[in-house]
Amino acid sequence: MIYSHGNAEDIGLHLPFVDALSRATGCDVLSYEYVGYSLSRLEGADPSESGCIRSIDAAWRYLVAEKGIPPHRIVLFGRSIGTGPTVDLASRSSVGGLSGVTEAGVSPLHVRGVLLQSPIESGARAVFGIAASVVGYPLDIFRNYTKIHKISAPVAIVHGKADNVVPVGNGQALYAKCQQPYEPLWIDGRGHNDMPEGVVLQYASEFVEALRRGGKSGPYDLTRRNANKR
């Protein structure tokens, strides 16, 4: 699993969650930081969309080229702004810099699944709504709403209904565009930064188990087990 963190975070802050995520899902989890975040700021790097994408591409190359892990064994997990690089990677057919590796065999389109927590439709839509994203389209960043339909893997979305930072409508709009939507989880009374960790981890565990049952290429059970217990 490749975990893409939210804004104003680094590995030191989210490492406890990554450990818990690994225990809950049984997955090895690769966490990374974006160019322009954490210690890279000391080297003069500034946060940017391109920096985030460069960073997840580096994580992808490390797993598939250096470690030899095939895409069908990789799940992508993005939280908040981390859903930007996550959706971008999962919607692309290739990643640059994989010399000596057969490109067709390491396409991100072949990932096992994609899990999005509190996802943004785009930077502008998360903050200002659809009209702003249309007027300011050239300046908008992380336009997930233009990419998510290209993802061929199952996509799971969990979002708090009381989210005032990234309104739940962002997650619902993305869910409506998925090719293979896994049953989403909309959590009553929870916002952007108070999502119940135990519930999120259980949802992630159920999603990964559904992917395991589906095998390398499906078919997948896109309903949640024990959903009636929520």
Phi, psi and omega in degrees: 000133173257119182258124178252117190281171179277184181288156177057034178231162168217180184299323180301325181280323186257004180302319178301323178292320179298318177299315180294323179296318179296316180295320184290323187260342185078012180264147162287137184241124174262117176252147182215169177243152181279146169303130183099357177245159172055226188293338179293341176296329180292341179264008177092006180281141178249149178297141178198161175298316181296325178294321178296319181289321175302322184290314180291328176297321178295320178297319179296313179299322179299315183288311189277328182266308184283319182265348176069028180271122181289150182306326184290356175254008184247131173248135178260131180233118177239139177242129175055240181297337177293346175288341177296298177296330180295310180294320180300313181296312184293342182265358183258151180275342184206165175231132182290160175085014180260057180294138179083000180244134179296115187301320182298332183276351183233027180292133176299341177296345182261014178299156183289322181188168181226127180242125183240125176251124180050055187285152176262141169292317173193171178300314181291318182292328179294325186261316189245346180100179187296317184303317181296325181289333178283311181296318183256032186309314182298335183263351183289147181239159179050060183280073181299330184292343177264357187238331193296333179291345179276348182283121182270345179279160174300141181237126177250138182230130174236133187207141176279134182289339182258025182287116179263355178268307174236094184308145184301339176302332176297311179296320181293322179294320178293319178303320182293343183257000184286142173292315181233077181284125170280151184304120185283170177231110176257119189260119180297140170071009181243143182255213187279322187248011177232032177295134182291113187302318181299321180290318179297317181293322178294320178297315178299319179297317179295320180295312180298321179296321177297321178293321178295318180295330182284346181077193186296322186229022178086190002288151184257146172273106187267023173246151181274135173285149177061021181299332182289350179272358184277000000 
